[in-house]
């Protein structure tokens, strides 16, 4: 796309009359053509390209990177068929929902409310970028509450150094050079983004089953544990055996 724009700029700079752009079959469009507007649009496209940092421009120049923002994501959602959102593995920064009306506007659920309102026919996924080996129970519970509109996956893919994915909507990939923009809260994708044309990418990840979180919460309610005790999924068996010695022993026998 950048090559096309560059060639168009060179061509238009040599055009002195609209007549050069038309023949006898297209002359009827002469009143609809404006060379000055076309040149202005091309200059805007080039200036946006120049604003893209080298960390994004150098490795992805062929994908026509341009500066974007959150409103561009919302615009692409209007006719979307496949939507994948990317979030960080910084569990302390997860703020999905809240019962407090004063806090709700700062949550990720409020931030991506247009995604939640999409038709059920639209495929929606959330990919966690980073380490998903030990997901905190509160985060698992958040993912449990997200099951009505998406599926969550652990994503071990990687882009160029210092570049992180934010959203992949049909054939458009939004990226950022600031990892904190991936935090699923009210500030998700709130700073400058970069838009790449990446058709036909089949993203793969390991699906996460958050239903274990509900089971852990139930166990914490019936076991003699302190309220702040955290149970990791990989230690579930030892916890059950410790507090239910007789039933477990009978099962072993």
C-alpha positions as CSV (number, residue, x, y, z in Angstrom):
1,X,0.0,0.0,0.0
2,X,2.8,2.4,0.8
3,X,4.3,1.8,-2.6
4,X,1.0,2.6,-4.3
5,X,0.8,5.9,-2.3
6,X,4.3,6.8,-3.2
7,X,3.7,6.2,-6.9
8,X,0.4,8.2,-6.7
9,X,2.3,11.1,-5.2
10,X,4.9,11.1,-8.0
11,X,2.2,10.9,-10.6
12,X,-0.1,13.6,-9.2
13,X,2.9,16.0,-8.7
14,X,3.3,15.8,-12.5
15,X,-0.3,16.5,-13.2
16,X,-1.2,20.0,-14.2
17,X,-4.7,19.4,-15.5
18,X,-7.6,17.1,-14.7
19,X,-7.9,16.3,-18.4
20,X,-4.7,14.2,-18.2
21,X,-6.5,11.8,-15.8
22,X,-9.5,11.2,-18.1
23,X,-10.3,9.8,-21.5
24,X,-13.5,9.9,-23.6
25,X,-15.1,7.2,-21.5
26,X,-14.4,8.8,-18.1
27,X,-14.7,12.5,-19.0
28,X,-18.2,12.5,-17.4
29,X,-16.4,12.3,-14.0
30,X,-14.5,15.6,-14.5
31,X,-16.5,17.6,-12.0
32,X,-15.9,15.0,-9.3
33,X,-12.1,15.0,-9.5
34,X,-10.1,17.4,-7.3
35,X,-6.3,17.1,-7.7
36,X,-5.6,19.3,-4.7
37,X,-7.7,17.2,-2.4
38,X,-6.0,14.1,-3.7
39,X,-2.6,15.5,-3.0
40,X,-3.7,16.6,0.5
41,X,-4.9,13.1,1.3
42,X,-1.7,11.6,0.1
43,X,0.4,14.0,2.2
44,X,-1.7,13.1,5.3
45,X,-1.1,9.4,4.7
46,X,2.6,9.9,4.3
47,X,2.7,12.1,7.5
48,X,1.0,9.4,9.5
49,X,3.5,6.9,8.2
50,X,6.4,9.1,9.3
51,X,4.8,9.3,12.8
52,X,5.1,5.5,13.2
53,X,8.1,4.6,15.4
54,X,10.9,2.6,13.9
55,X,10.2,-0.3,16.2
56,X,7.0,-0.8,14.2
57,X,7.9,0.7,10.9
58,X,11.1,-1.2,10.2
59,X,9.8,-4.8,10.7
60,X,6.3,-4.2,9.3
61,X,6.8,-1.6,6.5
62,X,5.2,-4.0,4.0
63,X,2.0,-4.1,6.1
64,X,1.3,-0.4,5.6
65,X,1.5,0.7,9.3
66,X,-0.2,3.9,10.2
67,X,-1.0,5.7,13.4
68,X,-4.4,4.8,15.0
69,X,-6.3,5.0,18.2
70,X,-9.2,3.4,20.1
71,X,-11.9,5.0,18.0
72,X,-10.4,3.2,14.9
73,X,-10.9,-0.1,16.7
74,X,-14.5,0.8,17.4
75,X,-15.0,1.7,13.8
76,X,-13.7,-1.6,12.6
77,X,-16.0,-3.4,15.0
78,X,-19.1,-2.3,13.1
79,X,-18.7,-4.9,10.3
80,X,-16.5,-7.3,12.1
81,X,-16.8,-11.1,11.8
82,X,-13.8,-12.1,13.9
83,X,-12.5,-10.2,16.9
84,X,-9.5,-11.1,19.0
85,X,-8.5,-8.9,21.9
86,X,-5.1,-9.1,23.7
87,X,-4.5,-8.5,27.4
88,X,-1.5,-8.7,29.7
89,X,-0.5,-11.3,32.3
90,X,-0.1,-8.6,35.0
91,X,-2.9,-10.0,37.2
92,X,-2.8,-7.1,39.6
93,X,-3.9,-4.8,36.8
94,X,-7.0,-6.8,35.8
95,X,-10.2,-4.8,36.5
96,X,-12.9,-6.4,34.5
97,X,-16.1,-5.4,36.2
98,X,-17.5,-3.7,39.4
99,X,-20.7,-3.4,41.3
100,X,-19.7,0.1,42.3
101,X,-21.1,2.6,39.7
102,X,-18.2,5.0,40.5
103,X,-15.7,2.3,39.6
104,X,-17.6,0.8,36.6
105,X,-16.4,3.4,34.2
106,X,-12.8,2.5,34.9
107,X,-13.3,-1.2,34.1
108,X,-12.4,-3.2,31.0
109,X,-16.0,-4.3,30.6
110,X,-17.1,-0.7,30.2
111,X,-14.1,0.0,27.9
112,X,-15.0,-2.7,25.5
113,X,-18.8,-2.5,25.8
114,X,-19.2,-2.3,22.0
115,X,-17.5,-5.7,21.7
116,X,-19.9,-7.2,24.2
117,X,-22.8,-5.8,22.2
118,X,-21.7,-7.5,18.9
119,X,-23.9,-10.3,17.5
120,X,-23.4,-13.8,18.8
121,X,-22.5,-14.7,15.2
122,X,-19.2,-12.7,15.6
123,X,-16.4,-14.8,16.8
124,X,-14.8,-13.2,19.9
125,X,-11.7,-14.3,21.7
126,X,-9.4,-12.9,24.4
127,X,-5.7,-13.9,24.2
128,X,-3.5,-13.4,27.3
129,X,0.0,-12.3,26.3
130,X,2.6,-13.8,28.7
131,X,2.9,-16.5,31.3
132,X,-0.4,-18.3,32.1
133,X,1.0,-21.1,34.2
134,X,-0.2,-19.7,37.5
135,X,-3.3,-17.5,37.0
136,X,-4.6,-15.9,40.2
137,X,-8.0,-17.2,41.4
138,X,-9.6,-13.7,41.2
139,X,-8.5,-13.5,37.5
140,X,-9.9,-16.9,36.8
141,X,-13.2,-15.7,38.3
142,X,-13.2,-12.7,36.0
143,X,-12.7,-15.0,33.0
144,X,-15.5,-17.2,34.3
145,X,-17.8,-14.1,34.1
146,X,-16.6,-13.4,30.6
147,X,-17.7,-16.8,29.3
148,X,-21.0,-15.4,28.0
149,X,-19.3,-13.5,25.2
150,X,-15.8,-14.9,24.6
151,X,-13.3,-17.7,25.1
152,X,-9.9,-17.0,26.7
153,X,-6.6,-18.4,25.5
154,X,-3.0,-18.4,26.5
155,X,-0.9,-16.9,23.6
156,X,2.8,-17.6,23.4
157,X,3.2,-15.8,20.0
158,X,5.6,-13.0,19.6
159,X,5.9,-9.9,17.5
160,X,9.0,-7.8,16.8
161,X,11.0,-6.6,19.9
162,X,9.0,-4.0,21.8
163,X,5.8,-4.5,19.8
164,X,2.7,-5.9,21.4
165,X,-0.7,-6.9,19.8
166,X,-3.8,-5.1,21.0
167,X,-6.6,-6.3,18.7
168,X,-7.0,-8.4,15.5
169,X,-10.2,-7.5,13.8
170,X,-10.8,-9.5,10.6
171,X,-7.7,-8.5,8.5
172,X,-6.5,-5.6,10.6
173,X,-4.0,-5.9,13.5
174,X,-3.6,-3.1,16.0
175,X,-0.3,-3.0,17.9
176,X,1.4,-0.8,20.5
177,X,4.9,-0.2,21.7
178,X,3.7,0.2,25.3
179,X,3.0,-3.1,27.1
180,X,0.9,-1.4,29.8
181,X,-1.8,-0.7,27.2
182,X,-2.6,-4.4,27.3
183,X,-3.8,-4.2,30.9
184,X,-7.6,-5.1,30.9
185,X,-8.9,-2.1,32.7
186,X,-10.5,1.3,31.8
187,X,-7.2,2.4,30.2
188,X,-6.8,-0.5,27.8
189,X,-5.7,0.7,24.3
190,X,-5.9,4.3,25.5
191,X,-2.7,5.6,24.0
192,X,-1.3,5.8,20.5
193,X,-1.8,2.6,18.5
194,X,-0.6,1.4,15.1
195,X,-2.7,-0.2,12.5
196,X,-1.4,-3.0,10.2
197,X,-3.0,-4.8,7.3
198,X,-2.5,-8.5,8.0
199,X,-4.9,-10.7,6.1
200,X,-5.5,-14.3,6.7
201,X,-3.7,-14.9,10.0
202,X,-4.9,-17.9,11.9
203,X,-4.1,-17.1,15.6
204,X,-3.5,-20.2,17.7
205,X,-3.5,-20.5,21.5
206,X,-4.3,-22.9,24.4
207,X,-7.8,-22.4,25.6
208,X,-8.1,-21.7,29.4
209,X,-11.0,-23.3,31.3
210,X,-11.9,-20.8,34.1
211,X,-14.5,-23.1,35.6
212,X,-11.8,-24.4,38.1
213,X,-12.0,-21.0,39.8
214,X,-15.6,-21.6,40.9
215,X,-14.7,-24.9,42.3
216,X,-11.8,-23.4,44.2
217,X,-14.1,-20.7,45.6
218,X,-16.5,-23.4,46.8
219,X,-13.7,-25.3,48.5
220,X,-12.5,-22.2,50.3
221,X,-16.0,-21.8,51.7
222,X,-16.1,-25.2,53.2
223,X,-12.5,-25.7,54.3
224,X,-11.1,-24.3,57.6
225,X,-8.9,-21.8,55.8
226,X,-8.3,-18.1,56.4
227,X,-10.2,-15.8,54.1
228,X,-7.0,-14.6,52.4
229,X,-5.6,-18.1,51.7
230,X,-4.9,-18.5,48.0
231,X,-5.3,-21.9,46.5
232,X,-3.4,-22.5,43.2
233,X,-4.9,-25.0,40.8
234,X,-1.7,-27.2,40.8
235,X,-1.9,-27.6,44.6
236,X,-5.6,-28.5,44.7
237,X,-5.1,-32.2,45.3
238,X,-2.8,-31.7,48.3
239,X,-5.2,-29.3,49.9
240,X,-8.1,-31.7,49.5
241,X,-6.1,-34.6,50.9
242,X,-5.0,-32.5,53.9
243,X,-8.5,-31.6,55.1
244,X,-10.3,-34.7,53.9
245,X,-7.9,-37.4,55.1
246,X,-10.5,-40.2,55.8
247,X,-12.5,-39.9,52.5
248,X,-9.3,-39.7,50.5
249,X,-7.8,-42.6,52.3
250,X,-10.9,-44.7,51.8
251,X,-10.8,-43.9,48.1
252,X,-7.2,-45.0,47.9
253,X,-8.0,-48.2,49.7
